[in-house]
Amino acid sequence: YRFVRGDIRDMKVAQELAADADWIVNFAAESHVDRSTKARAGEFIDTNVYGAYVMLEATRQVTAMNPIAHEETDHRGVFYIEQDGRRVAELTYSRANAALVIIDHTEVDPSLSGQGVGRRLLDAAVAWARETRTKFLVTCPFATAQFARDPSIRDVLA
């Protein structure tokens, strides 16, 4: 995890954080309801309501900017992101049988480095595997490290 001290109303900061996050927890919310009914009610609304809106909107914008596509042809498949008609990130696999695929490669353009794009690709693959009851064998070093780090996605491993 990473603690960030900043202004929850700052869209630029919120977008940078959303691009690099699996989860966002808002500890900026004020719990003192009496502030909402006194002279400083505007400040309460500004941080609690508008601040929450900024975080949600930043997350929506980041995920909408780079939608993940999925293609499978013959025995090869790919989850990928395109920008301006150019593939900038991909996670590839080969199909071993109807219920088993081998994740063999993940690559992200250096311009997207540090933004959690590789993990977003893996998360899309995991969601697909759960929906289709597909299991994974993993030879890709990045994916192997993610499965080792996060037990919540290991249910799709063969």
C-alpha positions, 0 to 999 in steps of 0.5 A: 500500500501507499499513503498519499497526503494531498488534496482529494479535490485535485483531479490531476493527483487523483488521475495519477493515483487512479492510474497506478492503483488496484484499490483506492481507500478514501480516508479524507472523509470527515466524520464530524457531522456537526461540522456539516451543520455549522458555519463551515458546512461548505468545507465539509461538502467540498471535501466529503462530497466533491472530493469523493466525486473527484476520486470516482471521476478520476478512476472512471476516466483512467479506465475509460482511456485504455479499454482492454480488448480480448481476441482469440484466434486458433490456439492463441489469445491476447488481452490488449490495449490500443492507443491511437491505433497502436497496441501499447500493452498486451498479455498473450496466451496459448490454448492447451485445451478447451479448459486450459491456457498458458499465459506466456508473455506480458508487455507494456509500452514504456510510456505506460510504465508504473501505471498498473497496466500490466496488472489491469491486463492480468485482472481482465484475463482472470475475470475472463477465466472465471467467467469461462471456467478456464484455468491458467498455467503461467510461464510469463515472469510478470504474471508469475510474480502477480500470482505469487503476490496476490492469493485472491487471483490464484483460483484460476491456476491449474 
